[in-house]
Amino acid sequence: MPRVWQDICSRQLTRRLEANRENIRLKKQYETEKQLVKSFKKLLYNRRVPRDAEPEATKHTRRTDIPEGYIERMAAMVFKQLEAGVKVCYGKVERIFDAQRLVPMNLVPHGTLLDRRVMTRGVERKFYDRRTMPVDIGQRFQDIAADEIVERFGLEMSDFKTNTSATAYAQ
């Protein structure tokens, strides 16, 4: 190989090595400056934590007592909404059966547990229903439901500030 080409190759090699060293040095410098900026941000934008001796500490206390009768009012409101929804669902089911009924069904009284105003606290009530179902609905749900209807209700309370929830179900 001629001497000229050897000089050109050696010069290119030294320039490439110098450029790589410079890149590594600049990368290290960038990382240290980035860490410095992070630490400055933490110093500048740190949140002030109230101490026990300061009057600001009392501003963050939460009130936990519930007014008298509040739970009863909320439960009554929830159950009224639940009762209205159940009545709407039963009405829709009745319309489905009325359209395809082959046998008169006025011989067997049908009604919900909510219509009877029965107290169901802590009790699971079941009742059985015999109806003629249109098309193929009976065959599809016979194995799943076995003609058994169970009414259940519950209450779920969520506290989004502390990300907790409490659930109570009655049957």
Secondary structure as GFF3:
##gff-version 3
##sequence-region A 1 171
A	DSSP	alpha_helix	3	44	.	.	.	ID=ss1
A	DSSP	three_ten_helix	55	60	.	.	.	ID=ss2
A	DSSP	alpha_helix	70	100	.	.	.	ID=ss3
A	DSSP	beta_strand	126	128	.	.	.	ID=ss4
A	DSSP	alpha_helix	137	145	.	.	.	ID=ss5
A	DSSP	beta_strand	148	150	.	.	.	ID=ss6
A	DSSP	beta_strand	153	159	.	.	.	ID=ss7
A	DSSP	beta_strand	164	170	.	.	.	ID=ss8
###
